[in-house]
Amino acid sequence: MVTVHRNGLTLLGKDVARSDPPRWKVLLTVPSIIFIHGLRGHPQNTWGRGSDEGRDTERDPPPKPTSRLKTFFKRDKSRLRSDRSSPGPSSPQPRPFWPHEFMPHDIPEAMVWTYGYNSQVISGLFTPNNENSVFQHGRDLAGRFEREINNEAIRKSQVCRSRTKLIVFLGTPHRGSRAAGWGVTAAKVARLAYSPNIKLVEALDVNSLALDTIHEEFINIVHDSQLQIHSFQEGRPMSTIPGHVEKIVDDFSSRLGLPQAFEKVETLDADHKQMVKCTGREDDRYRTIRTVIQHFIHRPPVEASSAARITNTAASRSLEARAEIRRDDILSKISTTLFTNNGYNRVALVGLGGIGKSQIAIQFAFWVEENKPEVSVFWLSALSKASFEQSCREIMTQCDINQSSATDDATTVVQQYLSSKASGKWVLILDNVDDAQILGQPIHYFLPKSRDGLMLFTTRSQEIASDLALSEVIRIPEMSPVEAKGFLEKSLQKKDLIEDETATGALLQALTYLPLAITQAAAYINKNSASIAQYLDLLSQADENMVELLSSEFRDETRHPESANAVVASWLVSFNQISETDPIATRLLLFLAWIEPKAIPKSIFPEESEIELYRAIGILLGYGFLSQRKEEGIYDMHSLVHLVTRTWNSSRGGNQYTLREAMSQMIMVFPFINWETREVWRQYLPHALRALQNAATLDDEGSRLGDLAGKSLYQDKRGREAVEVLERVLQFRNEALAEDDLDRLSSQHVLACAYKDDGQIKEAIHLLEKVVFIKSNLLAEDSLNRLTSQLALAIAYRNNGQVKEAISLLEKVVSIRSNLAEDDPDRLASQHELACAYKDNGQVKEAITLLEKVVSIRSNLAEDHPDRLASQHTLACAYSDDGHMKEAVGLLEKVVSSQLNLAEDHPSRLASQHALACAYSDNGQIKEAVSLLEEVVSIESGLLSDDDPDRLVSQHALACAYSDNGQIKEAVSLLEKVVSIESGLLAVGHPDRLVSQHALARAYGDDGRIEDAIKLLEQVVSIRQITLPEGHPKRLASEGELKSLHQAYHQ
């Protein structure tokens, strides 16, 4: 029989009798199984009954004199022996030294050892009738443990750790009992060898902190070294101890409490002492222990660890389907924040529903799996209380966590587990934390606390994100076009569909690069074998189509089963959350649904207290429905959210926020329309136009808002758009109001002015004559309202070439307004228009005199005021007509410089540049004229229609400049185009048409086409001789040009 050393290692097996010591190089290449006994145990007797043959002085020290304590236990043991000798299942059985006799034969590929050590560390601890000794020895024991912990050679032996792969525990007390801590567990163990001391439990509890420290240190070693643990528990109580019917080491104490990935727990059908006493090879206890060791030896530990860790990663979240969204910049931010030593252990991802927060979290989970193998990943869904609790139950199952008591719920158990050292290092991902009260009270009450734990949250709410992660909040931006295109391509079954770049770009833009919307679109295209262009066409046909498509549910393996896959359904959850918690934010959201989603000024919002309004704005910003621009007080609303909000509003029945309410709000804040308030009404105008667009027909509120919008468009020189809006307003007012109603007449007046600016001169005159007639019978002669319409009619006459009628009416208006103050804006406007008419009528001197007076008075206005610039512009043109070219050029250059703050395509700026170019031409600066006019014509070609009067005038001027510059062919080509368009647009005798024909005739003459020139110019002269007086400059110019052509022809 082998001689077993009392201390140190002893090699077991059939060949151990040889004298040669084992070769250590061999030991490093084969598995070793080492049997280690417990306290007061023996390296041989613990595992079997032992024999005299095996006894030696090294193993068994001589017996000491028997004390009363030993006598007590001797009687006890004698009784136990007699009990065991009685018939029954507990009859004595052979106790072979099975680690030596069986194990080496059954696992020949391993070397088997037993290890002995001084296990008498508790001797003297339990001296009877000695209260102090138990306290003192307890302190000594704790002190010894602490000294061991601080011994670096033992605590951090890298060789020992690296070579240890599996530890099998047999009834080992790892932790104090659930009910009373370490003291109760130690007392039960002590009763096997000593009489109970009444102070035992209390004494050992005093030093439980030291034992807890040892336990935690071992847990850290298990995690760091990736050890595998197999803990066997007692299947029966120690019934042989009088009055004791419990297990010596209960189920709670006999397990480390590690995740299933690290620790397997199994029960042996034996009590504490018998679980290591195997009777033969067929003994169930032996077979079970042997199978565990064999299975481990034949299964590489690295694979087990990896597989276990993946199980942890998927603990309560199915991550088999990886998200295709790669947001590496965001992944880098998350990993850098959580895994660098900066003290932050929480990060929150916040963003609009469907923007890809959960998918980024999934990618991060896989990143941890691949880059941090020592870290477990747990996933909790906070979509609802049920999903949260279900996630916790799944974690308990995967990690083999038992409830502490029947009253503990899964949420509490998982919180406690993750707060303990047993859980090791982990990352907890809480997905969809959109309701902070989902569990009935603030969710942070349920979060674990651990220095080894990191947390990642996803939420739509900025407020929740800030509460959970403080400053470590990452707002998820929309994908870039390149990212979105790549994501769409991965989502499509037919990859070649992406080759239609135009349709692809348009679709992604329409879907605002939103991942969920892109996934939804791809699902529809895949299911219906559609092309991207076909889906885009469906999406673009009507808002209802888009809502229907965005409402379609589809299968997405990367999202939680309870999570809404359709974009619309996803956002409706957020809308409902807002409506339940904040009525002001709800009202603001619904108001925004009726207006333009971009560039929304805060001043247009429904009126609330400043604090309440800022809170409401903050909520919408937090959910990602609004975003703030760099400009103070300007916001944008996500365009798809804008669309879906209206759908949600329509589903609210009696709680709808109506379009009429939105219009009333805008009417209330809209300013008076003039140049001074232009910054405000220009901000409001797009929103008024969107509200009007949403109205199928106008009512009283709609007509009032339309009137404000139409006047704004007219003031902004957007005549065509103004006509469209004002015609709708007038349609309603013509039906709803009397003919002489002032609101109706006001709409007719403004529409006529818009017609004039849009080149519809005849329509303007027809409508204004009707308005002036009604007002002359309704209002006093000096009524501001009446005079304003007369002034507008005079301007229309002048634009239509009816200069005499214009002068007659204007002189009357100016005369009546002469009783107003000299600087009255209405008086100055009348004088300005009369001067323009004088100029058009060839009364240049009178025009200059009147304009110089007006310009002088208006010099008190801002330099860029449109009225001041208009008068300077007209005066400069009059100077040009009068031959004062230097004055004309100088004044026009000043006007053009002042208008540089206007948009490049603003009508006033283009008109001034046109006038300056003509002045350059008249002043002999032909190259400057050509350059400036080419710029004007180029801008207008992309802005105005072919038959727009302003565009035709500019082309005419450029053609004349070409002619003066010797570019005759270019001049003829352009003038022929102008004359052709004007012949179908203007009356035969229209002044503008005659001017263009005159210029073309002159260009024909310069080009040597004398007959064509004479024929065209004869038409011009014949008309001007009828419409203009004998001394009119234009009549004289045409007559002189024709005479010269005849002379050239006859020569």
Protein Blocks (a to p, Z undefined) as FASTA:
>chain_A
ZZddfbdcddedjklmpmbdcdfklmmmpccddddddehiafklmmmnbjfklgcfklmc
cdddddfklmmmmmmmmmmmmmmmpgcjkbccddddfklmmmmmmmmmbccddddddfkl
mgoklgghilklmmmmmmmmmmmmmmmmmmmklmmmmklmmmpmbdcdehiafbccfklo
jmlmmmmmmmmmmccdfklmmmmmmmmmmmmmmmmmmmmmmmmnopacdddddfbdcfkb
ghiabdfbafklmpghiafklpccddddddfklmmmcfbfklmklmmmmmmmmmmmmpcf
klmmmmmmmmmmmmmocfkbacfbdcfklmmmmmmmmmpcehpabdcddddehilmmmmm
mmmmmmmmmmmmmbccddddfkbmklmmmmmmmmmmmnopacfbfklcfklmmmmmmmpm
klopaddddehiabfklnopafklmpccdfkbccddddfbfklmmmmnommccddddddf
klmmmmmmmmpmblmlmmmmmlmmmmmmmnoopaklmmmmmmmmmmnopafklmmmmmmm
pmklmmmmmmpccddfkbcfklcfbfklmmmmmmmmmmmmomklmmmmmmmmmmcfehpa
fklpccddfklmmmmmmmmmmnomaccdfbghiacddfklmmmmmmmmmmnommpccfkl
mmmmmmmmpccddfklmmmmmmmmmmmmmmmmmpmbacfklmmmmmmmmmmmmmnopakl
mmmmmmmmmmmmmmmpcfklmklmmmmmmmmmmmmmnopamlmmmmmmmmmmmmmmmmcf
klmklmmmmmmmmmmmmmnopamlmmmmmmmmmmmmmmpcfklmklmmmmmmmmmmmmmn
opamlmmmmmmmmmmmmmmpcfklmklmmmmmmmmmmmmmnopamlmmmmmmmmmmmmmm
pcfklmklmmmmmmmmmmmmmnopamlmmmmmmmmmmmmmmmmcfklmklmmmmmmmmmm
mmmnopamlmmmmmmmmmmmmmmmmcfklmklmmmmmmmmmmmmmnopamlmmmmmmmmm
mmmmmmpcfklmklmmmmmmmmmmmmmmmZZ
